[in-house]
Amino acid sequence: MQGDLLTSLLPLVALFAIFYFLIIRPQQKQAKAHKEMIANLKKGDKIVTNGGLMVEVVKVEETYFLVKNSDGSEMKLVKEFAARLLENN
């Protein structure tokens, strides 16, 4: 009886392990890297928003960034919507 239970659960455990290492773990790493990138942004950094805008950080606040567009207009951007840092400042 114990052997039957173990052999019936083994494929389920293997499936969960594959699911964890192919989907869950990489997603957690990506979320951690995004959080670190947001925490390290400072005035003068150029970023791309989730909406595709390329803007420059003017001021860092607790929950948002004050950013400047290419035409000089300033707007507030919620921190979580900063997609990535532009490497070629």
C-alpha positions in Angstrom: 0.0 0.0 0.0 2.8 2.5 0.9 4.7 1.6 -2.4 1.5 2.3 -4.4 1.1 5.7 -2.8 4.7 6.7 -3.4 4.7 5.6 -7.0 1.4 7.5 -7.7 2.8 10.7 -6.1 6.2 10.6 -7.7 5.1 12.0 -11.1 3.2 14.8 -9.3 6.3 15.7 -7.3 8.5 15.6 -10.4 6.0 17.8 -12.2 6.0 20.4 -9.4 9.8 20.4 -9.3 10.0 21.1 -13.1 7.3 23.8 -12.8 9.2 25.4 -9.9 12.6 25.5 -11.6 11.3 26.6 -15.1 8.7 29.1 -14.1 8.5 30.2 -10.4 12.2 30.5 -9.6 13.2 32.6 -12.7 10.2 34.9 -12.1 11.3 35.5 -8.5 14.8 36.3 -9.6 13.5 38.8 -12.2 11.2 40.4 -9.6 14.1 40.8 -7.2 16.4 42.3 -9.9 13.6 44.8 -10.8 13.1 45.8 -7.2 16.9 46.4 -6.8 17.0 48.4 -10.0 14.2 50.6 -8.7 15.9 51.1 -5.3 19.1 52.1 -7.0 17.7 54.7 -9.4 18.9 58.3 -8.8 18.6 61.7 -10.3 19.9 61.9 -13.8 19.3 58.2 -14.7 17.4 57.6 -17.9 14.7 54.9 -17.8 12.1 53.3 -20.0 8.6 53.1 -18.5 6.2 50.2 -18.9 4.4 52.4 -21.4 7.5 52.7 -23.6 8.4 56.3 -22.7 12.1 57.2 -22.3 12.4 59.7 -19.5 15.0 61.1 -17.2 14.7 60.9 -13.4 14.6 64.4 -11.9 13.7 63.6 -8.3 13.2 60.3 -6.3 10.3 60.3 -3.8 9.0 57.5 -1.5 6.4 56.1 -3.9 7.1 57.8 -7.2 9.7 59.4 -9.4 9.5 62.9 -10.8 10.6 62.4 -14.4 11.3 64.7 -17.4 10.3 63.9 -20.9 12.4 64.8 -24.0 10.3 68.0 -24.5 11.1 69.2 -20.9 7.7 68.4 -19.4 7.8 66.9 -16.0 5.4 64.2 -14.7 5.1 61.8 -11.8 5.8 58.1 -12.4 4.8 55.4 -9.9 8.0 53.5 -9.1 6.7 50.1 -10.1 6.2 51.3 -13.7 9.8 51.9 -14.4 10.6 49.0 -16.7 14.3 49.2 -17.1 17.4 51.5 -16.9 18.8 52.8 -20.2 22.5 51.7 -20.2 23.7 54.4 -22.7 23.2 57.5 -20.6 
